[in-house]
């Protein structure tokens, strides 16, 4: 619950132009809340909520790292140094160094780049495709819905990572493949959410009115229905974004993501976890914390947006 | 009564003469840090066994009053002044435990939607028995009592109902259950908040009769809240008229409705089409302007800005409750002049009557629609033949489930009729599906839906909604479209400033105007109006009905008008088709259908409608509920409920045909028309004639 505002408003409805001719021109026929005002109020509410601010701050930090990381990281992220391997955190190397002497802090900073490129693109791709499928399923129903529905069920019966893993193995890892594969798997999940939302809309009378105007199927789906199911889609996008980061990190960890020596959190954890038993904890812990903080940040943002939209 | 013997009656040994006293009650809601006064200085009392009605339009504070009495105001609401005394006790001063006891024993409430007042996942029996268990009765005994209770509210098969879940029962049945539960504790005060608004007229009549008889039996005082003036007139001894959080008039129900003394009451009564008023008799009067927001009017009369009698004094000086007659009060400085309130809408109107010789715009022949639901064949519309002439209004009348809406959807091509159905538009056959109809045909037929919230896309602006209809249906674009947009918006009496707004920013009446504007965008030949005013307040309804009548006379549009409100149907219709289980039972001009002789079904529908002057009238009881269309009765489909069923078994065995009994008057009944006429005449002679 967001604190501060009470959503309950007394049951007072606006009046109406009763005597059409006699109504004074200045009378308030409409409720005095404009669209912009509602948006502004929602934004205010969002900015006031602490979880959102914390999440946004963390996300902003990682975005800055992704874009400008190379210029402010203390060392080059790929500068191996045989002399200074496996150094514990110190004043010179805040997060220590890894097995080939690379600075862990620099690798964590620069490592934000790939994940922050792939995850949003994959999620966006998945959302667009998923929304289209879901709209078509929900509005057309019938055989199309049945067939696509079964395919979705089949694909979703396997864990996302396994499906993605199989694809990447078959096609070979690259940024493009990762975006496509993760986007595809997510699109099925998103389609299901959108379909449910569309089912709540399709029997409303404005759809019948559109059909009586002779609107095309595409118009009904994208112009009439889509704006009304945008809320759940936005929420789904933020949730999927968090999962995408996780999935990418997992694939990297398994060696099918971004390839070394390019700095990458998942891959770094995979390589350095070998040394955990030897007590070199910093090489694994910091990239892991980076992943965790990014996922948490995005979930905080997503939850806050949902809370505001649901009102 | 043995029902409530276990209830502790000792607490109410010494009963004060009034059950409820509301004294100068103020209620404020806190919205965004500001207190907004939702009720201002409301005072009334309800005596022992008296029934008091609160009437008014939405947002006037009726329900807030009820919530304040039961101490159920939402968290942001509070009593900011005055007091409520029930049985000599002030619930606001009670601690939690005694408030619980108070709600359990002294006061009961029945809500508008029985389906939402019961828990959907618990059997009805369990929920009814719970009322007794709270009072300390043993579980199995409580269940036995529950059965007894249901029998008392005239539920024929209480055993079955007790074992049902709420969704398996009809609305009328559920409302009986709710009433039974409310009366189980033999409360001193029973609050009924719009108890019949969600029900059909026939069911409503039954429920109201039930409440009347139980009230006498239980000697309960009743607070009856409704927006329906006629229902209040029928049910209540005294009535209070509310407006914008104030009680503006109070007195004996009959006197208030026959001789109102506050301009708002006068205006409200004039908005209702009654006594056989028709569109060619003149426009309905309306109430100009808008309901003020809470706290908007600080000084002066709350109604002054909408009142034609108001002068400077009304704006500056808040009127007190004047005693206008013994037991009657009105909050108006000029209460003696109130009945002479000038009309807000001129009455004179010249409406063209529809021509009769022309070729029909729409011809329906043998139109049927069968839904296939889980292996059952639900025959929603069966063999309907109808002709619609240019510029006429065909009223479709019947209970819910009679096939009115399905017939309209089939006509529009939103539902595909059974094979063999013929729908012709100006002589040429129409494709059964609207997607297969060409632009001209689509343009010719449009609809205004019941619920504008559902009918208007909430993400589109008024401009977008109407412009799109102009693009697609009228084929207009650019400058011409813009010009026509403004014309149309003005013709539904809206203004340019409404164009950028979204539907949720508009009041119900304005939303319905947008829907009407959209429907008229392509200059249709036929417009289906599916309960277009039933979601609206009375004063808004009057404005919409006037608008529809004006537009029809100007554009010569044919209306198919569906409504459960017979007064409204009569006002607008030229001819009427009465539907029952998908069949036309009677068809004729509005005058013939209303003046009789009626089909027995029409007769029962008409007698179920409460009349505003409150004259008690003998009802032709329509017992039971409309049978399922999946298993229509044999013979005449109405025989299971028909009050005039023939004794010779003919009605059970063979279905009568729809035959022309008089020129232009069709009926589906085995009883010859002459016999029906004499039966109904002799019945009418036995009761006072209603004007």
HADDOCK unambig.tbl for C-alpha pairs under 7 A between the chains (distance, minus, plus):
assign (segid A and resid 9 and name CA) (segid B and resid 31 and name CA) 6.41 0.50 0.50
assign (segid A and resid 10 and name CA) (segid B and resid 29 and name CA) 6.29 0.50 0.50
assign (segid A and resid 11 and name CA) (segid B and resid 59 and name CA) 6.21 0.50 0.50
assign (segid A and resid 12 and name CA) (segid B and resid 59 and name CA) 4.40 0.50 0.50
assign (segid A and resid 13 and name CA) (segid B and resid 58 and name CA) 6.77 0.50 0.50
assign (segid A and resid 13 and name CA) (segid B and resid 59 and name CA) 5.24 0.50 0.50
assign (segid A and resid 14 and name CA) (segid B and resid 291 and name CA) 6.45 0.50 0.50
assign (segid A and resid 14 and name CA) (segid B and resid 507 and name CA) 5.40 0.50 0.50
assign (segid A and resid 15 and name CA) (segid B and resid 290 and name CA) 4.43 0.50 0.50
assign (segid A and resid 15 and name CA) (segid B and resid 291 and name CA) 4.45 0.50 0.50
assign (segid A and resid 15 and name CA) (segid B and resid 507 and name CA) 6.13 0.50 0.50
assign (segid A and resid 16 and name CA) (segid B and resid 289 and name CA) 6.83 0.50 0.50
assign (segid A and resid 16 and name CA) (segid B and resid 290 and name CA) 5.13 0.50 0.50
assign (segid A and resid 16 and name CA) (segid B and resid 507 and name CA) 5.95 0.50 0.50
assign (segid A and resid 16 and name CA) (segid B and resid 509 and name CA) 5.57 0.50 0.50
assign (segid A and resid 16 and name CA) (segid B and resid 510 and name CA) 6.49 0.50 0.50
assign (segid A and resid 16 and name CA) (segid B and resid 540 and name CA) 6.40 0.50 0.50
assign (segid A and resid 17 and name CA) (segid B and resid 288 and name CA) 6.40 0.50 0.50
assign (segid A and resid 17 and name CA) (segid B and resid 289 and name CA) 5.46 0.50 0.50
assign (segid A and resid 17 and name CA) (segid B and resid 290 and name CA) 6.07 0.50 0.50
assign (segid A and resid 18 and name CA) (segid B and resid 286 and name CA) 5.56 0.50 0.50
assign (segid A and resid 18 and name CA) (segid B and resid 287 and name CA) 4.96 0.50 0.50
assign (segid A and resid 18 and name CA) (segid B and resid 288 and name CA) 4.70 0.50 0.50
assign (segid A and resid 18 and name CA) (segid B and resid 289 and name CA) 5.87 0.50 0.50
assign (segid A and resid 18 and name CA) (segid B and resid 539 and name CA) 5.82 0.50 0.50
assign (segid A and resid 18 and name CA) (segid B and resid 540 and name CA) 5.18 0.50 0.50
assign (segid A and resid 18 and name CA) (segid B and resid 543 and name CA) 5.61 0.50 0.50
assign (segid A and resid 19 and name CA) (segid B and resid 286 and name CA) 4.76 0.50 0.50
assign (segid A and resid 19 and name CA) (segid B and resid 287 and name CA) 5.09 0.50 0.50
assign (segid A and resid 19 and name CA) (segid B and resid 288 and name CA) 3.83 0.50 0.50
assign (segid A and resid 19 and name CA) (segid B and resid 289 and name CA) 6.61 0.50 0.50
assign (segid A and resid 19 and name CA) (segid B and resid 344 and name CA) 6.04 0.50 0.50
assign (segid A and resid 19 and name CA) (segid B and resid 345 and name CA) 6.25 0.50 0.50
assign (segid A and resid 19 and name CA) (segid B and resid 543 and name CA) 6.23 0.50 0.50
assign (segid A and resid 20 and name CA) (segid B and resid 288 and name CA) 6.64 0.50 0.50
assign (segid A and resid 20 and name CA) (segid B and resid 493 and name CA) 6.11 0.50 0.50
assign (segid A and resid 20 and name CA) (segid B and resid 543 and name CA) 6.74 0.50 0.50
assign (segid A and resid 22 and name CA) (segid B and resid 288 and name CA) 5.60 0.50 0.50
assign (segid A and resid 22 and name CA) (segid B and resid 344 and name CA) 6.51 0.50 0.50
assign (segid A and resid 23 and name CA) (segid B and resid 288 and name CA) 5.17 0.50 0.50
assign (segid A and resid 23 and name CA) (segid B and resid 289 and name CA) 4.73 0.50 0.50
assign (segid A and resid 24 and name CA) (segid B and resid 289 and name CA) 6.48 0.50 0.50
assign (segid A and resid 27 and name CA) (segid B and resid 289 and name CA) 6.70 0.50 0.50
assign (segid A and resid 27 and name CA) (segid B and resid 290 and name CA) 6.83 0.50 0.50
assign (segid A and resid 29 and name CA) (segid B and resid 290 and name CA) 6.76 0.50 0.50
assign (segid A and resid 29 and name CA) (segid B and resid 506 and name CA) 6.89 0.50 0.50
assign (segid A and resid 29 and name CA) (segid B and resid 507 and name CA) 6.90 0.50 0.50
assign (segid A and resid 30 and name CA) (segid B and resid 505 and name CA) 5.51 0.50 0.50
assign (segid A and resid 30 and name CA) (segid B and resid 506 and name CA) 4.60 0.50 0.50
assign (segid A and resid 30 and name CA) (segid B and resid 507 and name CA) 6.23 0.50 0.50
assign (segid A and resid 31 and name CA) (segid B and resid 505 and name CA) 4.94 0.50 0.50
assign (segid A and resid 31 and name CA) (segid B and resid 506 and name CA) 5.98 0.50 0.50
assign (segid A and resid 33 and name CA) (segid B and resid 505 and name CA) 6.67 0.50 0.50
assign (segid A and resid 204 and name CA) (segid B and resid 454 and name CA) 5.35 0.50 0.50
assign (segid A and resid 204 and name CA) (segid B and resid 455 and name CA) 6.73 0.50 0.50
assign (segid A and resid 205 and name CA) (segid B and resid 454 and name CA) 5.25 0.50 0.50
assign (segid A and resid 205 and name CA) (segid B and resid 455 and name CA) 4.33 0.50 0.50
assign (segid A and resid 206 and name CA) (segid B and resid 454 and name CA) 6.15 0.50 0.50
assign (segid A and resid 206 and name CA) (segid B and resid 455 and name CA) 4.21 0.50 0.50
assign (segid A and resid 206 and name CA) (segid B and resid 456 and name CA) 5.23 0.50 0.50
assign (segid A and resid 206 and name CA) (segid B and resid 457 and name CA) 5.71 0.50 0.50
assign (segid A and resid 211 and name CA) (segid B and resid 435 and name CA) 6.90 0.50 0.50
assign (segid A and resid 212 and name CA) (segid B and resid 434 and name CA) 6.40 0.50 0.50
assign (segid A and resid 212 and name CA) (segid B and resid 442 and name CA) 6.12 0.50 0.50
assign (segid A and resid 212 and name CA) (segid B and resid 446 and name CA) 6.99 0.50 0.50
assign (segid A and resid 213 and name CA) (segid B and resid 442 and name CA) 6.46 0.50 0.50
assign (segid A and resid 213 and name CA) (segid B and resid 469 and name CA) 6.67 0.50 0.50
assign (segid A and resid 213 and name CA) (segid B and resid 472 and name CA) 6.13 0.50 0.50
assign (segid A and resid 213 and name CA) (segid B and resid 473 and name CA) 6.21 0.50 0.50
assign (segid A and resid 214 and name CA) (segid B and resid 435 and name CA) 6.38 0.50 0.50
assign (segid A and resid 224 and name CA) (segid B and resid 457 and name CA) 6.86 0.50 0.50
assign (segid A and resid 227 and name CA) (segid B and resid 459 and name CA) 6.22 0.50 0.50
assign (segid A and resid 228 and name CA) (segid B and resid 459 and name CA) 6.43 0.50 0.50
